[in-house]
C-alpha cells in the first residue's frame, strides 16, 4: 500500500505555552483535530531537517503563501522566538486518515523573509547552543595530557 504524507504545525511560545495557532497542509478548507488541538488548513510546504556530525539540525524550510494573517503571525513568532512543533504523519491515500506519526521535529522561529507571493520561515534548532555539543566532557589531564605552562589550549 502506498502512503501519503501530511504535516501538522503547532506554534508555541518559547516557554512551551500554546499560542492558539496550529495548521495542517492536506485538508484544504477544513480544520483537523490532532493531539487534541484543532489545526486549520494553511497551504504550506515543509522540507525537514538534515543533521550534521554533531547531530544538530542544520537546515529546514517552511514556506507559506503571503497574506496579512501570515505576515502578522510570523512577525510576532520571530520577534518572540516562538517554537514550531512539526509533526509529519503517514496518511492512507484513499481516506487521508492518519495511520502513524512519521517524525516530530522542534524548531525555534528565528526570522522570516517574504516577497509578494511567498513567506519563508527561518528555522533553527532550539538546542543549537554554542556549548551544546554532545557528549559533554570536562577537559582533564587524562583526556588532553599535561596543560601547558601558559594555560592556553590551542583549538584544532
N, C-alpha and C positions, 0 to 999 in steps of 0.2 A: 504494500500500500504506500502510495506517495503521500507525504505530509507537506503542509504549507506552514509558513511561519508568520506569526503576528507579534506585535510589540506593544507592551504596556509601559507607560511612563508616569511615574508619580513624583511630584516635586515636593521636597521637604525643606524646612528651614535648616540651617547648619547645625542646630541643636537636635534635629530629628523630628520636629513637630510638623504636622500636616498643613500645607499651605492652602488647601482647597482646590488645587489644580492637579488633575490626573487625566491622561489622554490615552487613546488607543488608535491604531492606524489601519484597522482592517474591516470594521463595520461602519461604512460610510453613513452619516446621518443618524447614527444610533449611539446610545450610551450602553456601556457594558459593565457589569459588576464583576470585579476580580479582586480577590483577597479582601473582601468586604468593603471595597472602595469603588464608587462609580467613576468610570473612565469615559469621558466624552470623546467623540471622534475628532481627530485632527489629522489631516493628511501630512504626515511627516515621514522622513526617511531616516533610518538609523544604520550606521555601519559600526559594528562592535570594535572593541579594542584589540590591539596587538600587545604582546608582552615582551619586554626586553630581558636581558640576562639577570637583572635584579628583581624580576617579577613585578615591575611597575607598569601600569598602563601607559603606553606612550602615544596612542592615537585612537580617537573615536570621533565620529562625527554625527551630528543630528541636524537635519535641515527641515525647515518649515516654510510654507508659503507666507509671504508677508501680509499682515493685516494689523489694524490698530491694537487688537487684543494681544496678539503675539508680541508686538513691539513693547507694549506696556508691561506684560508679564515678564518677559525675558530681560528687560532693563532692570526691573526690580530684582529678579533672580540673580542677575550678575552683580548688581550693587550690593546685595545682601549675602552673596556667596551661598545660594541655595544648593541643595543636594538633589541630583537627578537619580532616581532609582529606576533602572531599566530592566524589565523582565521580558525576555524573548521566550515565546511559547510555541509548541508544536500544535498545529491545527489539523483537524480532519478536513481535507479539501472539499468534501461534499457538503458538510454541515457547518464548517468553520467553528466547531466546538473545540475548546482546548483539550488536548489529550495529555499533555505534560509540560512542565517547565523545562526549557532547554538551558537557559542561562540567566543569572541575575547579576547585574553589574551596577556599581555605585560610582557616581562622578560628582565632583564639585563643578558648578557652573561658574566659570571664571571670565566670561565675556561672550560677546556675540558680534557678528558682522551681518550687514544686510545691504541689499540693493533694492531695486523697485519690485523684484519678483520673489526673492527668497531670503530667508534668515538662517544663518548658520551659527549654531551654538559652539562655543569653545568649551570643551570639557577636559577636566583634569582629574586624576585620581586624588581623592581627599587624603590618601595615605602617602602621597609622594613628598614627604618632608625631607629636608636636606639630610638629616641624620637618621632617616628611617630605613636604613639598609638592614637586611636580614641575612644571615643570623647576626645578631648584635654581639660584638666582642669588646672586651676591655683589653687595651694593649698591656701586655706584661712581658717580663723577660723571657718566659717560656715561648711566647709567640714571636717576638721580634728580636730577641737577643739583647745584649747589653745596650743600654741607651748611651748615645754619645755624650761627651762631657758638655757640649754646647746646649744640650736639652732640646735640640732641634731634630725632628724626624723628617727626612725628605720623603715626599709623596711621589710614587712612581705611577 
